């Protein structure tokens, strides 16, 4: 009978994979920002002597090695969680020095370095969003997830919520065309029926607790206050983006790039971009499109069309994060970090309003 069974090596998504990716993503982003800010504030100190220089890329490589080594040697679920954190921190340390890797002069301050790091961050965000999408129910996948969750039984840590998740997966696994899979699912189900009284009460994990606290905060501030906050954000955003677009247009039309005042106020990277006709045109075009989007969102929002206003505002935030921010990182990395964090905050505020008050229904 074993000889007739068809073998399969098809990949199976790990249970809670999106949570691990999110943990690694946050650790990566926090690490890069922390390193850049720390080095700027401390005058870029170095570990070493006149011969040696222990770059933080080496510490990143060490952390990435540990992150890979843990799940290879330990079967515990906490090993995966630790690997997610260490991999994010390690990648952050390592990729922060990408300027040294892509230039013959080992230039840490190479202007395109930050846009590359930011683009890599957006790529991981895309991967996270892909893994957040629910996967199609499949008996083999379901049984994989059941066996993974049964680790908590061995650790004496299975709670009622996890038991319910296992039961849902077992229902799918029992429909398998493979007799051995269905039989295994039945045996696990019988075991859970006998042991159910011993399972602990469900306790929300870190991300669920964070979401719960955030929801509680949203309920305290109320819809009216939240609406006012978004109104102020949109108006301020419109004024700032319009001022930036006007400033760029003024420099381009009045040919102020060669003036002594502008030369003294702008960095070398900013002069390189603003002094280039092609890139100046790209900047003006992108900023103009952003102004149009924010203006449309603001008008819709003020006219009481919340759904349209939120959709356009979210589109404007995503457009700015994907199209404008890479150029901003080239122009001024520290100002761009602040700008990116503000944009992510705006995006979260907009999405929270839609989720809390179900704006799609109004």
N, C-alpha and C positions, 0 to 999 in steps of 0.2 A: 504493500500500500504506500509506503514511504517513497518508493521509486516513482510512483505515478503522480506524486504531488508536484505542482509547478512552483518553482522557486521564484522569488521576486526580490529585487534590491531597490525598488522604487523608494525615493526619498520620502520621509514622513516629517512634517513640521512638528517640532517639539512643542509640548504643551506650555502655554504662557511665553512663547517665543517673543511675542511683541513686547511683553513686559521687560524681558532681558535686554532687548534692543533699546528700549526707551531708557533703561538704567545706564547702559553703555553710552548712549547718545548724550544724556545729561552730563555724565562724568567727563566725556570728551569736551563738550562745550565749556563747562566750568573750568576745566584744567587749562585750556588754551587762553581763556580770558584771564584767569588768575596768574598764569605765568607771564603773560605780556604786561599786565598791570604791575606785578611784583618787580619785574626787571626794570620797567620804566621808573618806578618809585625809588629803587635801590641803586640806580646807575649801572645796571647790567653787570653785576658781580660775576666772577668766574671761580670755579673750583679747580685748583691745580697750581702749577708753578710756572717758571719761565720756559719749561719744556712741555709739560702736560697740561691738557685742558679737558676736564671731565664734563663734556656737554650734556645737557639734560636729555638729549636724544638717547643717550646710553641708558639713563634711568628708565626712559620710556620703553626701550627694548627689553630691559630686565623685567619690568612689570608685565609686558606683553608675553614674555616667556612663561612667567608664573601663571598668567591668565590661561595660557594654552595647556600648561602642565597640570593644573588642578583638575579639570574635567577628564583628562586622560588617565589620571591615577586614582581619583576619588569618585565614588558613585553617589555620594550625598547630593541632595538638591542644593544645599547651601554652597557647594563647590561651583555650581553653575552661576549662582547669584554673585559670588565673590569674583568669578571670572568676568562677569558682565561689568562690574565696577572697575576691576584692575585693567581690563582691556580698554575701557574708555579713557581712563587716566593715562595708561601707557601710550595709546595712540595720540592723545593730546600732547604729551611730552615730546613724542617722536616727531609728529608732523609739524610742530611749532617751528622746527628748524629746517623746514623744507627749502627755504631760501638758500641754505648752505649746500643742499644736495643738487640744486639745479643750476648753480652758477659756478663758473671756473674760479671765481675769486672768493668762494665760500661766504657770500654776502647774506648775512642773517636779515638785513634790512631791505632786501630786494623787494621793491614795491609790489610785484605780482604775487608774492608769497601769501599774503593775507587773503586776497581773492581766491587763490587755490584752496587754502584751508577752509574758507567759508563755503566754497563750492562742494568740497568733500563733505562738509557738515550737511548741506542740503541734500546730497546724495543719500546719506544715511537716513535723513528724515523721510525721503521717498521710500527707502527700504522699509522703514518702520510703518509707514502708511499702507504699504502693500501687505505687510504681515498682519496688520490690524483687520484686514478684510477677512470675514469668516470663510473657512475652507469648507468644501463640499463634504457631506457626511459619507463616511466610508468605514465598513466594519474593521478593516485592517488598521486604519489610522486610529479608530476609536479604541481598539484593544491596545495599541501602543500607548495611548494616553492613559488608559486604565492602569497598565503595568507601571507607568511612570508615577502616577499618583499613589499607588499602593506603597511607595516608599514611606509615606507618612504612617502607614500601619506598623511598619517595622520600628519606626521612631516613636510610636505611641502618640502621634500628633495629628491623627485624622479627626477632623471635625465634621459636623453635620452638613455644612455647606459643601465641603469637598466630597462627602459621601453621596450627596445628591448629584454632583457633577459626574461621579463615577457611575451612578445608576443610569444616568442619561446616556453615557457612552456605552454601557453594557447593553442597553436596549438596542442600540445600533449594531453592536458586535454580534449579538445573538441572531441577527438576520444574515450573517455571513453564509456564503455557499460552501465554505470550507468547514467540515464537521468539527475538526479539532478546535477551530477558533470559536465556534458557537458553544462547544462543550466547555471550553475554558471560561468563556463569559458566564455560562450558567453556574459553574462551580464558584467563581468569584462572587456572583450575585447571592448564592446560598450562604457563603461565608459572611457577607455583609448583613444579611437578614439576621443571622445569629448574634453578630457582634454589635448591632446598631445601638443597643442600650449603653454600650461602653464609650461611644464616641463623645468627644467634648463639644460644647456649644461653639457655634461658628464665631470666629473673630476676624474682622476685616483686615486685610493686609495693608501695607504702607500706602500704596497708591489709592486703594479704596478709602482708607481713612482720610487721606489728603483730599480726595474728591468730596467726601462727606463733609469735612470741615469747610471746604470752599462753598458747597451748596448751602450750608448753614449760614455762612457769612452773607451769601447772596440774598437769602431770605430775610436776614436782619436789615440789610440796607434797603430792600424793597425795590419794586419795579420803577417807581417814580424817580428815585434817586439814581438808579442805574441808567435810566433814560436820560437824565440830566447830564450824567458823566459822559455818556456817549455823545451827546450834543456838543458839549465843550470840547471833547476830543476831536470831533469832526471839524468844528469851526477852527480850532487851533491848527489842526493838520492842514486844512485848506489854506490858511494864511501863511504858514511856514513854507509849504510846497510852492505856493504862488510867488512868494518872495524869492525863493531859490531859483525858480524858473526865470523870474524877471532879472535877477542878478546875472545869470548866465547869458540871457539875451542882451543885456546892457554891455557886458564885456565883449560879446561877439560883434554887436553892431557898432559900438563906439570905439572898437579896437583899443581897449584899455589894457590888454595883457602886457604891453611893453611899458606901461607907465611905472614910474618909480614906486608909487604907493602900492600898487598891486604886486609888483615884484618883491617888495619887502614883506608883504603880508602872507603870501602863498608859499607852500612848500615846493620842493623841486618836483615832486610827483604831481602836484596840482598844476604847476606851470607846464609840465610835459603834456598833460591831458588837455588843459584849457588852451594851450598854444597850438594844439593840433586841430586843424579844421575838421577832419573826419570825426575824431572823438568828441570834439565840442558839439558838432551837429548831433551825434548820438545822445549826448547828455541832455541837450535842449529838447530833443524829441521825446526821450523817456520822461523827463520832468514835466513836459507839457501834457503827455498822456496821463501821468499821475494826477496832475491838477484837474484834468477833465473828469477822471474817475472819482476823485474825492469831492469835486463840485457836484457831480450827479448824485453821489451818495448823500451828501449834505442836504441837497434840495429835497430828495425823496424822504429823508428822515424828518426834516422840518415840516413837510407837508403831511406827516402822519402815515406815510407808506413804509412801515417798518420792514416788511419782508424785502422789498426792493432795495431799501436803503442799506440793510444789513448785507445783502448779497453783493452789492456794488462795493461797499466798504471792505468786505472780506477780500473781494477780488483786487481792490486797490492795495491792500496790505500784502497779499501774495505777490502781486506784480512788483511792488517795491522791494520785497525781500529777495525775489529771484532775479529781477532785471537791474535794479538800481544799486542794491547793496554791494554787489561785487565791485562795481566801479567806485563806490564810496570807500571801500576798503583799500583800493588802490590809491585814492586821493589822500585819505587821512584815516589811518587804521584805528586810532583810539576814538575819534569822533564817530566812526562807523560802528564800532562796538556798541557805543551808547545808543546810536540810532537803531541798530538791529534789535537790541534788547527792548527798546521802546515799541518797535513794530510788533515784536512777538507779544508784548504785553497788550497792545491794542487788539491784536488778533484774538487773544484769549478772552478779552473783555467782550468783544463782539460775539464770539461763539458762545460764551457763557450766557449772554442775554437771550440768544436764540434758544439755548437748551433749557434755561430756567423758566422762561415765559412762553415757550412754544410759539415764537413769533410767526412760524410758518402757517399757523392756524388762523391768524388774524388778517 
